[in-house]
Amino acid sequence: MRKSRNYNLNLYLFSNLFLVVLLVFAIWKGDFWQEANVKLPGILTFLVIINTFLIFRESLKSLSHSPAEIKYSGESFSLSSLRKFLSDRASVDETLPREILSEFLEITGDEASALYIYEDKGAFALMASAGTLPSQLAASRFFLSDGKVIFKHPGGLGEEQAFSWDTPLTGITFISSITRFKAKIYPLRGVANLRGFWLNIMPARASKRLRFDREWLAVYLEGIISLVYVHIRSAAGLSIDMKTGLIRHDSFKQTFETEVERSERYSQNMTLMLLRIAGFENFIPTVKDRVQSSIASALRDSLRKLDFMFLWNSPGVFAAILTETNNDVARMVAQRIIVAFKKHLNLVSREINDFPECCIHIGTATYPADSTHGEGLLDKATDALDASYRKRIPYQCFGELVTGGGEKAPEPEKFDKPQ
């Protein structure tokens, strides 16, 4: 594409130079035309005609071809080069997405490309980029709100909807109504409920190297981000559940003991939160999967990066370790989780007919207010969760639990503690 532009520009400049030389020669030679009054206007008219044709030659050429002919006029594309690129790597690390995007630019001819991954509190973080991103993306950010991805402009210019997350996973052309920004966006989904999108800044002119469907590259990119995600979590010594993206129960004991020791060493608060979905064991498998994904998304929306989220060994039960968190903050976090869980359930209920009623119960215990050792903290959090379920209330803090009667939930409703 760049060579073609340079060739057309050189041809245009050379043609103009030739015409100028011809005009000077005609003025110098008085007998170039028989009539002197026709000589200069005739050459100028000829110069205007030739320049007009050269200026609009590319536009006339593009109008003579259909978009399909322009799109598929180049050589066919094969994924074999990308497969070889991945197989030649000795290991997987965080630089892989950036290198893949650079490889994509060589294939597509795009000006820039960026990969955004959904993180906590509803925001999308830039995972990797290639090429020169436009200035509109320098201080802007994307965030998820009510199932819609919002593009917030820097400098208080405002915000606008980029696309809806409920739309099919196809390419979406986003044209900003606030700034001169245009991009092609492909929503991505990976393992463990991983979400993100691939943003492309396409060239002003259609490239002849586009004889392939970009959605194939989006599918390839989904595999890459899933691979990197699993690698990062595995490197931290954590076992990840592929359906929810939460840490599996078998990694809870070691992580919990480490955080209790750290809180004791630095004299910091820590809260253990247990969550339970009422009636989960009675749901059909499809509903169970969607409800678990909803609670996992609610946890990611409400917790911080330094917190830990676990899938328990009992159906419908989850856990979270809130580092540097006291009772008051834990209550606010629980309220955010409940609100986020309801929002995600509303989206799911639109897709599944006869979706059952679903509610969540939360119990918490805090170090060192409720207990100064791990086993005691787990027992207190279990008691708080049992009380929340028994009283049919969404949240119960152990510090506020009335222990006079010592009544606990019926035995079938209890769940096992980690061994």
ROBA-777273 format. One record per residue (C-alpha): x, y, z. Coordinates in steps of 0.25 Angstrom, whole numbers, plus 5000, padded with zeros to 4 digits. Example, Ala and Ser with C-alpha at 12.3 -4.5 7.8 and 13.67 -1.06 7.14 Angstrom:
REM residues 2
<r east="5049" north="4982" up="5031"/>
<r east="5055" north="4996" up="5029"/>
END
This chain:
REM residues 419
<r east="5000" north="5000" up="5000"/>
<r east="5011" north="5010" up="5003"/>
<r east="5019" north="5007" up="4991"/>
<r east="5006" north="5009" up="4982"/>
<r east="5004" north="5023" up="4989"/>
<r east="5019" north="5027" up="4986"/>
<r east="5018" north="5022" up="4972"/>
<r east="5005" north="5030" up="4969"/>
<r east="5011" north="5042" up="4976"/>
<r east="5024" north="5041" up="4967"/>
<r east="5016" north="5040" up="4955"/>
<r east="5008" north="5052" up="4958"/>
<r east="5020" north="5061" up="4961"/>
<r east="5027" north="5056" up="4948"/>
<r east="5015" north="5059" up="4940"/>
<r east="5014" north="5073" up="4945"/>
<r east="5029" north="5076" up="4943"/>
<r east="5027" north="5071" up="4929"/>
<r east="5016" north="5081" up="4926"/>
<r east="5023" north="5092" up="4933"/>
<r east="5035" north="5090" up="4924"/>
<r east="5026" north="5089" up="4912"/>
<r east="5019" north="5102" up="4916"/>
<r east="5032" north="5110" up="4918"/>
<r east="5037" north="5104" up="4904"/>
<r east="5024" north="5109" up="4898"/>
<r east="5026" north="5123" up="4903"/>
<r east="5041" north="5123" up="4899"/>
<r east="5038" north="5119" up="4885"/>
<r east="5028" north="5129" up="4878"/>
<r east="5025" north="5120" up="4867"/>
<r east="5020" north="5108" up="4875"/>
<r east="5006" north="5111" up="4871"/>
<r east="5002" north="5118" up="4859"/>
<r east="4993" north="5128" up="4867"/>
<r east="5000" north="5135" up="4879"/>
<r east="4986" north="5138" up="4886"/>
<r east="4983" north="5123" up="4886"/>
<r east="4997" north="5118" up="4891"/>
<r east="4997" north="5121" up="4906"/>
<r east="4982" north="5119" up="4909"/>
<r east="4982" north="5106" up="4901"/>
<r east="4994" north="5100" up="4909"/>
<r east="4988" north="5105" up="4923"/>
<r east="4975" north="5098" up="4919"/>
<r east="4983" north="5085" up="4915"/>
<r east="4990" north="5086" up="4929"/>
<r east="4977" north="5087" up="4937"/>
<r east="4971" north="5075" up="4930"/>
<r east="4983" north="5066" up="4932"/>
<r east="4984" north="5071" up="4947"/>
<r east="4969" north="5068" up="4949"/>
<r east="4970" north="5054" up="4943"/>
<r east="4983" north="5051" up="4952"/>
<r east="4977" north="5056" up="4965"/>
<r east="4964" north="5048" up="4963"/>
<r east="4970" north="5036" up="4957"/>
<r east="4970" north="5028" up="4970"/>
<r east="4955" north="5032" up="4973"/>
<r east="4951" north="5028" up="4959"/>
<r east="4958" north="5015" up="4960"/>
<r east="4951" north="5011" up="4973"/>
<r east="4938" north="5015" up="4967"/>
<r east="4940" north="5005" up="4956"/>
<r east="4941" north="4993" up="4966"/>
<r east="4932" north="4988" up="4976"/>
<r east="4936" north="4987" up="4990"/>
<r east="4936" north="4972" up="4989"/>
<r east="4946" north="4973" up="4978"/>
<r east="4955" north="4982" up="4985"/>
<r east="4954" north="4974" up="4998"/>
<r east="4958" north="4961" up="4991"/>
<r east="4967" north="4966" up="4980"/>
<r east="4980" north="4962" up="4988"/>
<r east="4986" north="4948" up="4991"/>
<r east="4979" north="4938" up="4999"/>
<r east="4982" north="4938" up="5014"/>
<r east="4986" north="4926" up="5022"/>
<r east="4986" north="4924" up="5037"/>
<r east="4999" north="4915" up="5036"/>
<r east="5008" north="4927" up="5038"/>
<r east="5001" north="4930" up="5051"/>
<r east="5001" north="4915" up="5055"/>
<r east="5016" north="4915" up="5053"/>
<r east="5018" north="4928" up="5060"/>
<r east="5012" north="4921" up="5073"/>
<r east="5019" north="4908" up="5071"/>
<r east="5033" north="4914" up="5070"/>
<r east="5032" north="4921" up="5084"/>
<r east="5039" north="4914" up="5095"/>
<r east="5029" north="4919" up="5106"/>
<r east="5017" north="4927" up="5108"/>
<r east="5018" north="4941" up="5115"/>
<r east="5012" north="4954" up="5116"/>
<r east="5019" north="4959" up="5103"/>
<r east="5011" north="4949" up="5095"/>
<r east="4999" north="4958" up="5092"/>
<r east="5007" north="4970" up="5088"/>
<r east="5015" north="4961" up="5078"/>
<r east="5002" north="4955" up="5072"/>
<r east="4996" north="4969" up="5070"/>
<r east="5009" north="4973" up="5063"/>
<r east="5008" north="4961" up="5054"/>
<r east="4993" north="4965" up="5051"/>
<r east="4998" north="4979" up="5046"/>
<r east="5007" north="4972" up="5036"/>
<r east="4995" north="4964" up="5031"/>
<r east="4984" north="4974" up="5031"/>
<r east="4991" north="4987" up="5028"/>
<r east="4984" north="4994" up="5039"/>
<r east="4990" north="5006" up="5045"/>
<r east="4989" north="5002" up="5060"/>
<r east="4983" north="4991" up="5068"/>
<r east="4980" north="4990" up="5083"/>
<r east="4975" north="4979" up="5093"/>
<r east="4966" north="4982" up="5105"/>
<r east="4963" north="4972" up="5116"/>
<r east="4951" north="4974" up="5126"/>
<r east="4956" north="4975" up="5140"/>
<r east="4950" north="4979" up="5154"/>
<r east="4940" north="4990" up="5156"/>
<r east="4935" north="4990" up="5142"/>
<r east="4947" north="4995" up="5135"/>
<r east="4955" north="4990" up="5123"/>
<r east="4970" north="4991" up="5124"/>
<r east="4979" north="4992" up="5112"/>
<r east="4986" north="4978" up="5111"/>
<r east="4995" north="4981" up="5099"/>
<r east="4996" north="4990" up="5087"/>
<r east="5003" north="4991" up="5074"/>
<r east="5005" north="5002" up="5064"/>
<r east="5003" north="5017" up="5068"/>
<r east="4990" north="5018" up="5075"/>
<r east="4982" north="5031" up="5072"/>
<r east="4983" north="5042" up="5082"/>
<r east="4968" north="5040" up="5086"/>
<r east="4972" north="5027" up="5093"/>
<r east="4983" north="5033" up="5101"/>
<r east="4975" north="5037" up="5114"/>
<r east="4962" north="5031" up="5110"/>
<r east="4956" north="5019" up="5117"/>
<r east="4946" north="5008" up="5114"/>
<r east="4936" north="5003" up="5125"/>
<r east="4924" north="4993" up="5125"/>
<r east="4911" north="4999" up="5130"/>
<r east="4898" north="4991" up="5129"/>
<r east="4903" north="4982" up="5118"/>
<r east="4908" north="4994" up="5110"/>
<r east="4923" north="4997" up="5108"/>
<r east="4924" north="5012" up="5110"/>
<r east="4935" north="5020" up="5104"/>
<r east="4939" north="5032" up="5113"/>
<r east="4947" north="5043" up="5106"/>
<r east="4958" north="5051" up="5113"/>
<r east="4958" north="5065" up="5118"/>
<r east="4943" north="5065" up="5122"/>
<r east="4938" north="5064" up="5107"/>
<r east="4928" north="5053" up="5111"/>
<r east="4925" north="5039" up="5109"/>
<r east="4917" north="5031" up="5099"/>
<r east="4913" north="5016" up="5096"/>
<r east="4923" north="5009" up="5088"/>
<r east="4915" north="4996" up="5087"/>
<r east="4906" north="4987" up="5094"/>
<r east="4912" north="4974" up="5100"/>
<r east="4899" north="4966" up="5097"/>
<r east="4901" north="4968" up="5082"/>
<r east="4907" north="4956" up="5074"/>
<r east="4922" north="4954" up="5074"/>
<r east="4924" north="4961" up="5061"/>
<r east="4932" north="4973" up="5056"/>
<r east="4926" north="4987" up="5061"/>
<r east="4929" north="5000" up="5054"/>
<r east="4930" north="5011" up="5065"/>
<r east="4930" north="5025" up="5060"/>
<r east="4931" north="5035" up="5071"/>
<r east="4921" north="5047" up="5071"/>
<r east="4929" north="5055" up="5080"/>
<r east="4943" north="5054" up="5074"/>
<r east="4949" north="5050" up="5060"/>
<r east="4951" north="5035" up="5065"/>
<r east="4947" north="5023" up="5057"/>
<r east="4951" north="5009" up="5060"/>
<r east="4946" north="4994" up="5057"/>
<r east="4944" north="4987" up="5070"/>
<r east="4942" north="4971" up="5072"/>
<r east="4937" north="4967" up="5085"/>
<r east="4945" north="4955" up="5091"/>
<r east="4942" north="4944" up="5101"/>
<r east="4952" north="4934" up="5107"/>
<r east="4952" north="4923" up="5117"/>
<r east="4948" north="4926" up="5131"/>
<r east="4938" north="4936" up="5127"/>
<r east="4949" north="4945" up="5122"/>
<r east="4944" north="4957" up="5114"/>
<r east="4951" north="4968" up="5106"/>
<r east="4951" north="4974" up="5092"/>
<r east="4960" north="4976" up="5080"/>
<r east="4961" north="4990" up="5075"/>
<r east="4966" north="4993" up="5061"/>
<r east="4970" north="5006" up="5055"/>
<r east="4968" north="5003" up="5040"/>
<r east="4975" north="5011" up="5029"/>
<r east="4967" north="5022" up="5021"/>
<r east="4968" north="5014" up="5009"/>
<r east="4963" north="4999" up="5007"/>
<r east="4975" north="4990" up="5007"/>
<r east="4977" north="4979" up="4996"/>
<r east="4982" north="4970" up="5006"/>
<r east="4969" north="4967" up="5013"/>
<r east="4965" north="4954" up="5006"/>
<r east="4961" north="4948" up="5019"/>
<r east="4951" north="4949" up="5030"/>
<r east="4956" north="4957" up="5042"/>
<r east="4947" north="4949" up="5051"/>
<r east="4957" north="4938" up="5049"/>
<r east="4967" north="4946" up="5055"/>
<r east="4958" north="4950" up="5067"/>
<r east="4956" north="4935" up="5069"/>
<r east="4971" north="4933" up="5069"/>
<r east="4973" north="4945" up="5079"/>
<r east="4962" north="4939" up="5088"/>
<r east="4971" north="4926" up="5089"/>
<r east="4983" north="4935" up="5092"/>
<r east="4977" north="4943" up="5103"/>
<r east="4972" north="4930" up="5110"/>
<r east="4986" north="4924" up="5109"/>
<r east="4992" north="4936" up="5115"/>
<r east="4982" north="4937" up="5126"/>
<r east="4984" north="4923" up="5130"/>
<r east="4999" north="4924" up="5130"/>
<r east="4999" north="4936" up="5139"/>
<r east="4990" north="4930" up="5149"/>
<r east="4997" north="4917" up="5149"/>
<r east="5010" north="4924" up="5151"/>
<r east="5005" north="4930" up="5164"/>
<r east="5002" north="4915" up="5169"/>
<r east="4987" north="4917" up="5168"/>
<r east="4978" north="4906" up="5162"/>
<r east="4967" north="4913" up="5153"/>
<r east="4953" north="4908" up="5150"/>
<r east="4951" north="4909" up="5135"/>
<r east="4936" north="4912" up="5136"/>
<r east="4936" north="4923" up="5146"/>
<r east="4950" north="4928" up="5146"/>
<r east="4951" north="4927" up="5161"/>
<r east="4961" north="4921" up="5169"/>
<r east="4958" north="4906" up="5172"/>
<r east="4956" north="4902" up="5186"/>
<r east="4968" north="4893" up="5187"/>
<r east="4977" north="4906" up="5187"/>
<r east="4969" north="4913" up="5198"/>
<r east="4976" north="4907" up="5210"/>
<r east="4990" north="4912" up="5206"/>
<r east="4985" north="4925" up="5201"/>
<r east="4977" north="4928" up="5214"/>
<r east="4988" north="4924" up="5224"/>
<r east="4998" north="4933" up="5216"/>
<r east="4988" north="4945" up="5217"/>
<r east="4986" north="4942" up="5232"/>
<r east="5001" north="4942" up="5235"/>
<r east="5003" north="4955" up="5226"/>
<r east="4991" north="4962" up="5234"/>
<r east="4997" north="4958" up="5247"/>
<r east="5011" north="4962" up="5243"/>
<r east="5007" north="4976" up="5238"/>
<r east="4996" north="4978" up="5248"/>
<r east="4985" north="4980" up="5237"/>
<r east="4971" north="4976" up="5237"/>
<r east="4966" north="4965" up="5228"/>
<r east="4952" north="4959" up="5225"/>
<r east="4947" north="4946" up="5221"/>
<r east="4934" north="4946" up="5213"/>
<r east="4926" north="4934" up="5210"/>
<r east="4915" north="4934" up="5200"/>
<r east="4903" north="4924" up="5197"/>
<r east="4893" north="4924" up="5186"/>
<r east="4879" north="4919" up="5192"/>
<r east="4873" north="4907" up="5185"/>
<r east="4885" north="4905" up="5176"/>
<r east="4885" north="4890" up="5177"/>
<r east="4871" north="4890" up="5171"/>
<r east="4874" north="4898" up="5158"/>
<r east="4876" north="4891" up="5145"/>
<r east="4890" north="4890" up="5140"/>
<r east="4889" north="4901" up="5130"/>
<r east="4883" north="4911" up="5140"/>
<r east="4894" north="4906" up="5150"/>
<r east="4905" north="4910" up="5140"/>
<r east="4899" north="4924" up="5137"/>
<r east="4897" north="4927" up="5152"/>
<r east="4911" north="4923" up="5155"/>
<r east="4916" north="4932" up="5144"/>
<r east="4907" north="4943" up="5149"/>
<r east="4913" north="4942" up="5163"/>
<r east="4927" north="4942" up="5158"/>
<r east="4925" north="4954" up="5150"/>
<r east="4919" north="4961" up="5162"/>
<r east="4931" north="4958" up="5170"/>
<r east="4940" north="4963" up="5159"/>
<r east="4932" north="4976" up="5158"/>
<r east="4932" north="4978" up="5173"/>
<r east="4946" north="4973" up="5178"/>
<r east="4960" north="4979" up="5176"/>
<r east="4972" north="4972" up="5170"/>
<r east="4978" north="4970" up="5183"/>
<r east="4966" north="4962" up="5188"/>
<r east="4964" north="4947" up="5185"/>
<r east="4952" north="4940" up="5180"/>
<r east="4949" north="4925" up="5182"/>
<r east="4940" north="4914" up="5177"/>
<r east="4936" north="4906" up="5189"/>
<r east="4936" north="4891" up="5190"/>
<r east="4920" north="4891" up="5192"/>
<r east="4911" north="4894" up="5181"/>
<r east="4906" north="4909" up="5180"/>
<r east="4916" north="4914" up="5191"/>
<r east="4928" north="4924" up="5189"/>
<r east="4938" north="4930" up="5197"/>
<r east="4946" north="4943" up="5197"/>
<r east="4958" north="4948" up="5204"/>
<r east="4957" north="4963" up="5206"/>
<r east="4971" north="4968" up="5210"/>
<r east="4973" north="4981" up="5218"/>
<r east="4958" north="4981" up="5220"/>
<r east="4950" north="4983" up="5233"/>
<r east="4935" north="4981" up="5237"/>
<r east="4930" north="4994" up="5232"/>
<r east="4937" north="4993" up="5218"/>
<r east="4933" north="4978" up="5217"/>
<r east="4919" north="4982" up="5219"/>
<r east="4920" north="4992" up="5207"/>
<r east="4927" north="4982" up="5198"/>
<r east="4915" north="4972" up="5201"/>
<r east="4905" north="4982" up="5197"/>
<r east="4912" north="4985" up="5184"/>
<r east="4913" north="4970" up="5181"/>
<r east="4898" north="4968" up="5184"/>
<r east="4895" north="4980" up="5174"/>
<r east="4904" north="4975" up="5164"/>
<r east="4899" north="4960" up="5165"/>
<r east="4885" north="4965" up="5162"/>
<r east="4889" north="4973" up="5150"/>
<r east="4896" north="4961" up="5144"/>
<r east="4884" north="4952" up="5147"/>
<r east="4874" north="4962" up="5140"/>
<r east="4883" north="4960" up="5128"/>
<r east="4883" north="4945" up="5129"/>
<r east="4868" north="4944" up="5132"/>
<r east="4865" north="4951" up="5118"/>
<r east="4872" north="4939" up="5111"/>
<r east="4866" north="4927" up="5119"/>
<r east="4851" north="4925" up="5119"/>
<r east="4845" north="4922" up="5133"/>
<r east="4857" north="4926" up="5140"/>
<r east="4856" north="4923" up="5155"/>
<r east="4856" north="4933" up="5166"/>
<r east="4870" north="4934" up="5172"/>
<r east="4876" north="4941" up="5184"/>
<r east="4890" north="4941" up="5191"/>
<r east="4894" north="4941" up="5205"/>
<r east="4907" north="4946" up="5211"/>
<r east="4914" north="4944" up="5224"/>
<r east="4927" north="4951" up="5228"/>
<r east="4937" north="4950" up="5240"/>
<r east="4948" north="4960" up="5242"/>
<r east="4963" north="4958" up="5247"/>
<r east="4966" north="4962" up="5258"/>
<r east="4952" north="4967" up="5263"/>
<r east="4945" north="4953" up="5262"/>
<r east="4957" north="4944" up="5263"/>
<r east="4972" north="4944" up="5263"/>
<r east="4975" north="4931" up="5256"/>
<r east="4971" north="4925" up="5243"/>
<r east="4963" north="4913" up="5248"/>
<r east="4954" north="4922" up="5257"/>
<r east="4952" north="4932" up="5246"/>
<r east="4947" north="4921" up="5237"/>
<r east="4937" north="4916" up="5248"/>
<r east="4932" north="4930" up="5251"/>
<r east="4930" north="4933" up="5236"/>
<r east="4922" north="4920" up="5235"/>
<r east="4914" north="4923" up="5246"/>
<r east="4910" north="4937" up="5240"/>
<r east="4907" north="4931" up="5227"/>
<r east="4898" north="4920" up="5234"/>
<r east="4891" north="4932" up="5241"/>
<r east="4889" north="4939" up="5228"/>
<r east="4883" north="4927" up="5222"/>
<r east="4874" north="4924" up="5234"/>
<r east="4869" north="4938" up="5236"/>
<r east="4867" north="4940" up="5221"/>
<r east="4875" north="4953" up="5220"/>
<r east="4885" north="4956" up="5210"/>
<r east="4897" north="4959" up="5219"/>
<r east="4901" north="4956" up="5233"/>
<r east="4914" north="4960" up="5240"/>
<r east="4919" north="4952" up="5251"/>
<r east="4921" north="4964" up="5260"/>
<r east="4906" north="4967" up="5260"/>
<r east="4902" north="4953" up="5262"/>
<r east="4894" north="4950" up="5274"/>
<r east="4900" north="4937" up="5281"/>
<r east="4890" north="4936" up="5292"/>
<r east="4883" north="4924" up="5287"/>
<r east="4894" north="4918" up="5279"/>
<r east="4884" north="4913" up="5269"/>
<r east="4890" north="4909" up="5255"/>
<r east="4885" north="4906" up="5242"/>
<r east="4879" north="4891" up="5240"/>
<r east="4890" north="4881" up="5237"/>
<r east="4886" north="4878" up="5223"/>
<r east="4888" north="4893" up="5220"/>
<r east="4902" north="4894" up="5225"/>
<r east="4915" north="4892" up="5216"/>
<r east="4928" north="4886" up="5218"/>
<r east="4940" north="4894" up="5223"/>
<r east="4953" north="4892" up="5216"/>
<r east="4962" north="4881" up="5221"/>
END
